């Protein structure tokens, strides 16, 4: 008597391929957040972390504005 596990030939491969495709598209949908420091003289610089943007703002005198930007 055959097994009743429901695993037909090739069914696993198709499911795994569909799951891999879903993971790949989900990765591409994520927006990268950057932190933009805008100084009073109009210069704007982007930083990867808010900590870096805050440190740069302190070095520049603390007068800048930091905003989160999706890229």
JOMORA-V746746 format. One record per residue. N is the residue number from 1. PSI is psi in degrees with one decimal (* if undefined). NEAR is the number of other C-alpha atoms within 10 Angstrom. Layout:
<<N/PSI/NEAR> <N/PSI/NEAR>>
This chain:
<<1/135.7/3> <2/164.6/4> <3/157.6/6> <4/36.8/7> <5/-13.9/6> <6/7.6/7> <7/95.0/9> <8/157.5/8> <9/123.9/7> <10/-12.0/8> <11/-39.5/10> <12/-39.7/11> <13/-42.8/10> <14/-40.8/10> <15/-44.0/11> <16/-38.4/11> <17/-40.0/11> <18/-40.5/12> <19/-40.7/11> <20/-40.0/12> <21/-39.8/11> <22/-40.9/11> <23/-40.7/11> <24/-41.9/11> <25/-31.7/10> <26/-36.0/10> <27/-36.8/9> <28/-20.3/9> <29/-17.2/8> <30/131.8/10> <31/136.9/10> <32/123.0/10> <33/128.4/15> <34/154.7/19> <35/118.6/21> <36/121.4/20> <37/119.6/24> <38/120.3/18> <39/159.5/17> <40/-25.8/10> <41/5.1/8> <42/-6.1/9> <43/133.0/9> <44/132.5/13> <45/141.7/14> <46/141.4/18> <47/151.8/18> <48/-38.0/13> <49/156.0/13> <50/-31.6/18> <51/-44.4/11> <52/-41.8/14> <53/-40.8/23> <54/-41.6/18> <55/-42.0/11> <56/-37.5/16> <57/-41.9/18> <58/-41.4/12> <59/-31.3/10> <60/3.9/11> <61/-2.5/9> <62/14.3/12> <63/-3.9/14> <64/170.9/20> <65/133.9/15> <66/126.9/20> <67/147.1/13> <68/131.6/15> <69/131.4/13> <70/134.2/10> <71/*/8>>
